[in-house]
Amino acid sequence: MSLVYIEKVPSNLRTAFENTVKAICSDLGIKNPDWLMIVMWAESRLNPQARNPKGTATGLIQFLESTAKDLGTSTAALYKMNHVQQLPYVREYLKRRIKERGVPKDAYQLYFLVHFPIAFGKADNSVLYSKGTTAYNSNPLDYNADGVVTVAEVKLFLNKALPVGYDKTNLTTGSISSQTGRALLWIIGISFFVATGYFIVRPDSWQAVKALIKDFIKQTIKVFK
């Protein structure tokens, strides 16, 4: 199944971008590649040239100049890259943060690795930054205007980045395709035993059973395309 927001990527880069995002998530143990897509959408609207006018943040996950330098590049160089060219830097950044903090269990924790790593694993009422700081001024997330931004408010921001009709439970579960795959394995197993039993009772039914199995396999392949 296609990733959420993949239609926002230029058509000539879409396949390579989607395949690379899936590979990054698979390699790093991130259960659902939609999480990374939503994080990038929240940070930059999937625009590799996105810049925060209040700071140095640039690109798909809003690399700071200091972060870019640590990754062996610069925000000026990142700005010149397209969607696919920036992804190796996204991967390396996440690889380092995961090594430090651990594998994110949901989209919120993945977002914290990008947005504010020290928030990773903290309770919803934890204060991340306060009025008067650079982080507070650069991120208008103080929804209740109390002078501080909490973990809960950052989660709310990510929820607001979801497309209309998107199931919010996907932010805390594995990919839809993996869930579907597990369900199909159960169905295939049950169908096999039912078909075997039917064949024992009706030996002449084997051709019909084979036809049913072939049709089921075809439908299964369509689901995962």
PESULZI-V319533 format. One line per field, one symbol per residue. phi: phi as a letter, one per 40 degrees, with the letter a starting at -180 (. if undefined). burial: 1 if it has 16 or more other C-alpha atoms within 10 Angstrom, else 0. A space follows every 50 residues. Layout:
phi = ???
burial = ???
This chain:
phi = .cccgccccddcbccccccccccdccccgccbcddccccccccaffbcbc bcccacdagdbfccdccdcccgaaccccccccdccccdccccccdccccc bhcccacccccccccadccdgccdccccabdhccccccbcbcccfbgbbb dcccccdcdccccdgccccccbbccdcccccccccccccccccccccccc cbdccdccccccccccccccccccc
burial = 00111100100001001101110110011111111111111111111111 10000011111111100100000110011001110110111011101100 01111111111111111011100000011100001100001100000111 11111011100100000000111110000000000001001000100010 0000000010001000000000000
